[in-house]
C-alpha cells in the first residue's frame, strides 16, 4: 500500500510538471496583442531584442519553478508521513526529554533539516537561473548565508508556533483551531512590529537615505499626505540583485518606507518620487491594516478547514504512521494541508493585492501628476527584472500580487 501511494504521488507530481511545462513553454501566449504593437506597452519600444529574448526565457523558467515548488513541498510531507519518517523523528524527540517543549524543538529540528536538504536543489536551481540571467548578483557564499539565516529564523518562529499549537491540541481536543487563531492575533501584530527592526536587518543593512535632497522631496510629499515620516530608508540590495524595488513594512512607530539602492542608482528622481508616492498610497489607504485583517480572517477559515481535514485523515492514521492529531508526528500533515490551502487561496489573496496596488498606483498619479514618469518607471521595472508585460492567465492569478505591467502602463497612459 505504501509503495503504491508513493508511486502514485510521484507519478502525479511528474505528470503535473509535464503539463505545466507544456502550458508555459508551448500553449500559453505572453505576447502583447497586435493592436498594442508600437505603443508604450510593447516591450519592443523599451527593450532591445536580446532583452526581449532573455525576458521570455527567464520568465518561463521562473514560472515553471514556481509551479513545481509547492507540489514538491506537498510530495515531501506526504512521503515523510507514509514512510514513517515523521514517526521516527518523534521517537528520537521522545528519547531526549519528557518535557514537551524540548521534544518539540528536537522533532522540529529534524523535520526542518530534512525539508531544507530535500528542497535545497530547487532553491539552488532558482538562484542559479537568476544568476545566469544577471538578475541576481549574489555569490554562492552570500546566498548560502541567507539560506542558513532563513533556516534558523524559520526554525525559531516555527518552534514557538508548534510548541503552542500542540499544547492547544492536547488541551482543546475539538476547538484547538479556535484557540490557536485567537493566540495568532497578538502574535501576528507583534511580528509585524518586529519585522523591520529585528528580522530584516539580519539579511541586509538599512540606513537613512543618503541623498538628503531627495529625502527632503520625499518627506515634503509625505507631509502633504499627512504621513508622519521622519526618514526614508535605503537598503544595500545591489550586492544581491540588479532588480528594482521599494516597499512599506511594519506597523505603528516601527513602520518604514524602504528603497533598494538599485532603485536609487537606476531611476531618475521623478521616477523615484512616483514610486514613493505609490508607497505612500498604501499608507494613506491603510493597506497594511487591511492586510492584517484579511490575513486573520483567512487564517480563521484555514485553521477550521485544516482541523476538519485532519480529523478525516485520522481514518487513515495507520497508513500515515501517526497516532493522533495531537502527536508531533502529525505535523507534516498539518503543514501539508495548510500549504495546499494557502496555494488554493492565492488567486483570491493575489486579486486583493492587485486591487490595493492599483489603488496605490492611482494615488501616486494623482499626487505627482506625472504619468510620463509612471510609464517610464513601469518600463524600467520590466526591463531590469526581465518581467513579462502580459503574463499567461495562470501565472497572473497564482503569482502576481501586482497588476500586470500592461495594465499599469495602460492606466498610466489614460490618466494623462
Buried (B, 14 or more C-beta within 10 A) or exposed (E): EEEEBBEEBEEEBEEBBEEBBEBBEEEBEBEBEEEBEEBBBBBEEBBEEEBBEBBBBBBBBBBBBBBBBBBBBBBBBBBBBBBBBBBBBBEBBEEEEEEBEEBBBBBBBBBBEBBBEBBEEBBBEBBEBBBEBBBBBBEEEEBBBBBEEBBEBBBEEBBEBBBBBBBBBEEBEEEBBBBBBEBBEEBBBEBBBBBBBEBBEEBBEBEEBEBEEBBEBBBEBBEEBEBEBEBBBBBEBBEBBBBBBBBBBBBEEBBBBBBBBBBBEBBEBBBBBBBBBBBBBBBBBEBBEEBBEBBBEBBBEBBEBBBEBBEEBBEEBEEBBBBEBBBBBBBBBBBBBBBBBBBEEBEEBBEBBBEBBBBBBBBBBEBBEBBBBBBBBBBBBBBBBBBBBBBBEBBBBBBBEBBBBBBBBBBBBEBE
